[in-house]
Amino acid sequence: MNEVENALRTEVKKQLSTCSHEVTPVFCQMIQSKEGYLKAETMVIRYAIQNQVSIGAAISQLEVELE
């Protein structure tokens, strides 16, 4: 794993660790399992890179799309 990838994964973990069921219910449910967490992590990183947004913004946008 390279330095950038590690930094992205660390930021995703930080953001998802404060998950609020009121704000991001889909992600909060998804990260309850290891498989779900890895899926969420991959989705968020790809979205952030493709759309050139922060990890927090990626989570918010994906939450809206997944509802």
C-alpha positions as CSV (number, residue, x, y, z in Angstrom):
1,M,0.0,0.0,0.0
2,N,1.5,3.4,-0.9
3,E,1.5,6.5,1.2
4,V,-1.5,8.2,-0.6
5,E,-3.6,5.1,-0.4
6,N,-2.8,4.7,3.3
7,A,-3.7,8.3,3.9
8,L,-7.0,7.9,2.1
9,R,-7.9,4.8,4.0
10,T,-7.0,6.5,7.3
11,E,-9.3,9.4,6.5
12,V,-12.2,7.1,5.5
13,K,-11.8,5.2,8.8
14,K,-11.7,8.5,10.7
15,Q,-14.9,9.8,9.0
16,L,-16.8,6.6,9.2
17,S,-15.9,6.1,12.9
18,T,-18.2,9.0,13.7
19,C,-21.0,7.7,11.7
20,S,-24.5,9.1,12.7
21,H,-27.6,7.0,12.0
22,E,-29.5,10.3,11.6
23,V,-27.2,11.7,9.0
24,T,-25.8,8.7,7.1
25,P,-28.0,5.7,7.9
26,V,-27.0,3.7,4.8
27,F,-23.3,3.9,5.6
28,C,-23.8,3.3,9.3
29,Q,-25.6,0.1,8.5
30,M,-23.1,-0.9,5.8
31,I,-20.1,-0.7,8.0
32,Q,-21.5,-3.1,10.6
33,S,-19.7,-5.9,8.9
34,K,-16.1,-6.2,7.7
35,E,-17.3,-6.9,4.2
36,G,-19.6,-3.9,4.3
37,Y,-16.9,-1.7,5.6
38,L,-14.5,-2.7,2.9
39,K,-17.2,-2.1,0.3
40,A,-17.9,1.4,1.8
41,E,-14.3,2.2,1.9
42,T,-13.7,1.3,-1.7
43,M,-16.8,3.3,-2.8
44,V,-15.8,6.4,-0.9
45,I,-12.2,6.4,-2.1
46,R,-13.3,5.9,-5.8
47,Y,-15.9,8.6,-5.5
48,A,-13.6,11.1,-3.9
49,I,-10.9,10.6,-6.5
50,Q,-13.2,10.6,-9.5
51,N,-15.1,13.7,-8.4
52,Q,-12.1,15.4,-6.8
53,V,-14.0,15.9,-3.5
54,S,-13.0,15.3,0.2
55,I,-13.7,12.0,1.9
56,G,-16.5,13.7,3.9
57,A,-18.1,15.1,0.8
58,A,-17.9,11.7,-0.9
59,I,-19.7,10.0,2.0
60,S,-22.4,12.6,2.0
61,Q,-23.0,12.4,-1.8
62,L,-22.9,8.7,-1.9
63,E,-25.4,8.5,1.1
64,V,-27.9,10.6,-1.0
65,E,-27.3,8.4,-4.1
66,L,-27.8,5.2,-2.0
67,E,-31.0,6.2,-0.3
